[in-house]
Amino acid sequence: MRFGENFLTYPDLFPARPSGETWGDERLLIRFAGHVYGWTGLSATQAAAARQRFSELCLPPDEEPPAAVEIQVFRAAAEDFFDGGRVWSFEFDLDYAPDALSIAGFHFMGRLDWTPGLRGALWTSEDERLVSHSIFENFFRAVVAYHLFEQGGVLLHSAAVVNSGDAYVFFGPSGAGKSTISHLSFAAGHAVLSDDMNALRIGPAGVLVEKLPFAGDFGQQCKGAAGAYPLRALCRLHKGSDPTLEALRPAAAVAALLGCAPFINRNPYRRDQLLDQLQALNARLPVRALTFARDDRFWALLRRGEAE
């Protein structure tokens, strides 16, 4: 199956470079995790929806720091997209090149280019639904994943919980229990950074977890903690009847992390670097396998594990 044929009427005409007619003149700066991301070419409707979605992370109009990554938004004709009778789909295709990444999804096309710095371009036929139907956010996630990767970090499909000033990250594929463990932790009085995506970086004093504005169902309903926190435990989740905590061999740990590093883990041009960064992460704070039931007994197990 060719790249984009599930979403595009003419996949072979995918844009080769950032160009086209923008939606408007609106510019939006969004700051989190120590970096500013600049969106240009938005319509007034798109910008208003994005400001509402990212609220306090949006900089005021009179504040114009340089953006770490610039993202342009262009118009595309509705006829450019193929929906196959589907009501809506949040899936997308990825296509990799040494200096570019192409993304095709429902009513949008996107490119990341390194020329040499990272920049993004998004083409869409959607004005009012750009934000409400997650086109804006899904492309933003890809941008942040690669920008974080360039800084030596990783965007991890995970839940992050703050307990007594330290962060605990629980990761695994869909269905592993990230939202469940977030609910259990919140009910036990702990703050939740996100139940979906979190940024991990290796710093001089250890591994840090940084809150990102990307969350699953639980995170969208609940305001969690903000900022960066030292990582105390990094756990691959499993569901079971009784809580257990076990060490993982380095190869198994890195493989588990690799499976939860979206957008980059299937990129053949960056896979070796990603493996190096995941190995460094596991060397700094070894991954453990946490089996948990639908109760908060796992917290006592984690505290005992820290004391060992």
N, C-alpha and C positions, 0 to 999 in steps of 0.2 A: 504494500500500500504506500502510495506517495505521500510525502509530507503535505499536510494541509487539506487533503482531498475530502475529508469529512466536514470541513468548515468553509472552504473557499471555492467559489465558482471556477476560478482560473488559477490553480495553485502555481503554475509556471510563471505567473505575472507578479509573484510576491515581490514587494519593494526591495531593491538592491541597495538602497541608501536612504537616509532620512530626508524626505522631501515631500512636498505637496501643499495643499491649502489647509491652514490651521482652522480650528473651530472658532477661534476668537483671539482677543488680545489679553485675556486674563493670565496672570502669573501667580503661582502659589508656591510658597516656601514652607516645607514641612521639616521640622527638626526633631530627631530622637536619636538615642544611642550615640550622642556626641557628633552627629553629622547632619548637614542640611541637604535636602533633596529639592531641586527646583523643577516645577512643572510649568511649562509655557504652552501657549496656543489654546488654552481652555476657553470655552464659552462662559458667559455669565452663569448659566444654569449649572454647568459642570463644576465650576469653581465654587459656587454656593453649596452644592451637595458635598464636595470634597471637604470644604471648611466645616460643615456640620459633622461629617464622619470623623475627621481627625482633630476637630475642635482645638483644644489647648496646645496641640503640637504645631499648629499653623502660626507662622510669624506675622506680626502686624505689617501693614503695607509700608510703613515708614522704616522698617528694619530690613536691610538688604545685605546680609553677609554673603560671601561667595558660597555657591553650592558645590558640594562634593561630587554630585552627579546631576546632570541636566537631562530632562525628559521632555520631549516635544510631543504634542498631540495633534494629529492631522485628521481631516475628514476622509471618509471612505463612503462609497455609494452602497446602499443596501443591496444592490444587485451583485456586489462583489462577494457576497457571502452565501453559503449554501447551508440550510438548516435541516434538510432531509425530513421535514415534517415534525421535527422535535419542538417541544414547547420552549425549553431552554436547557442548555448543557453547560456545566462548569468545567468540563474537560478541555484539554488543549494538547496540541502536538508541539514537539520541540525538534529543531534541526540545528546541528552543530557545525561550525567552521572554526578554523584556527583563530580568527580574529572577530568572530560574530556569533550571535545566537539568534535564531528566528523562532517566533512563537505564533502559532495560528490557533484561534479559538472561536467561540461562538460570537460572531459579529465583531471580531477584532483581529488585527495582525500587529505583531510587535517585533522590534529588533533591538538587540544590545550590540553595540559596536565598540571596539577598542581602537582609537585613532590618535594617539595610543591610549588616552584616558577613556574610561568607561562613560558611555552616554546611551540614552534610550530614546526610542521613537515608537509611538503607538498610533495606529490607524484604526478608526472605528466609525460605524454608521450610527452609533448611539449617542444621543445628547442627554436626555433625561435619565436614561438607564445606565449611563457609564459607571456611576458609583453604586446605585442601588442593586445592580445585577453583577457586581464584583469584578467587572472588567478592569477598573482602575486598580483595585487592590490586588488582584491576581498578577497583573503586570508589575506592580510595585514590589510584590514579594520576590519576583525574579530579579529585579534590579538590586534589591537589598541583599539577596543571597550572594550575588556575584561581587557586590561592593564589599561586603563583610569578608568574603573569601579572599579578596585582594589584600585585606588588612591582616590576614593570617587567622581569621576566625572561621566559624561555621554557623550557618542557620540550621537549627536542628528541629525536626518535627517532634515536639515534646511538650510536656507540661512542666512548669517551673513554679515551685512553691517556696515562700519565704517563711522561715521559722527562726525566731530569735536573731534576726539580722543576717542569717545565712540562707543560701539558696540550695534547693534540692531539685534536681532535674530528673524527670521520669520520661523515658522515650520508648518508642516502639511503633510498629505500623498501625494503620487504622484498625480499631477494634482491640488494641492492646490494653486499653483502660486509662488513657490520659485524661479524658473528661471525668471519668469515674473517680480517679484518685484526686482530681482537683476538687470535686464536690465533697469528698470525704475530708480532705485537708481543710477546706474552707469551713466545713461544719465543726471541725476540731479547733477552730480559732486561728488558723494560719492564713496568710495573704497569698493570693494566686497572681503570679505575673501574667501567665498565659497558659491556656490548655491546648495550644496548637503549635506555635512557632516561638522559638527563643534564640537569642544570639549568645554564643559562647566565644570568649576570647581568652587567650593565655596572656597573663600579665606578669610583671616581676614578682608579685607576691602570691601568684597562683592563678587559678581559673576564675574568670568573672562571668556572670550571667547578666545580660542586659535585657530590659523589657522592650518589646517591640509592639507596635499597634496592630498586631495580627493575632486574632484569637478565634477559637471555635465557638460553639454554642454557649458554653458556660462563660467564657471570657467576654462575650458580647453583652451578657446580662449583668455582669458583676464588675465593679471597679476594683482592681487589685492594686498592689503596691507598684511603685514606679522606681526607676533608677537602675543602678548596677549593684550586684551583690556577690560576695565571694561564694564560690560553689563548694558545698560541703560533701555532696554525694551525687553520683551520676549512675542512674539505674536503668537497666533494660527491663521493661515491665512484662510480667506474665500473670495471668489470673489463676487462682487456685483456691482451695478451701482453707489453707493455713499459710501464714506468712513465713517466707524463708528468704535469706539473703546469702548469695553465693558469689564467689569470685569467678571471673571469666578469664580464660586464656587470652593473651593479647590478640591473637588472630581472630578469635571469635568476637572479642570486644570491638575491634576495628570494623569487622564485617557488619556488626549490628549498627554501629554508628553510620557506616556508609549507606545502609539501607534507609536511613532517616535524614539524609542530607539532600533535600530536594533541589531540583534544577541543575545541580552540578554532578551528582553521583553517576549520571549516564553520559556525561560529556567526555568523550575519549581524549580530547585535547587538554583536559585539566584533571583527569582522574589521578595521575601519579602525584601531582601536587596535593590534591585532596587527601589521598592516602597518607602522605607525609604529615599533613596537618592533623589528621585524625590519630595517627600513631603518637604524635607529640602530645595531643590532648590526653590520650589514654595513659601515656607514660607519666604525665603530671598528676592525673587523678584517675586511677584505674576504674573501669566500668565494672559494676556488679549486677547480677541478675536478681531482681526483686520479684518474688511471687507474693501476691496480696489477695485478700478476700474483700468482700464489700463491707469492711469495717475499718477502724483506724488502728488496729493492732500493729500495723507495719511501722508506725512511728516509734513505738517502743523498740522494735527490732533495729531500726536505723540508729537510734540513740545508743543501743548496746554495741552496734557495729562500729560507731565512732570511738567508743571507749577501748575497743580491742587493739 
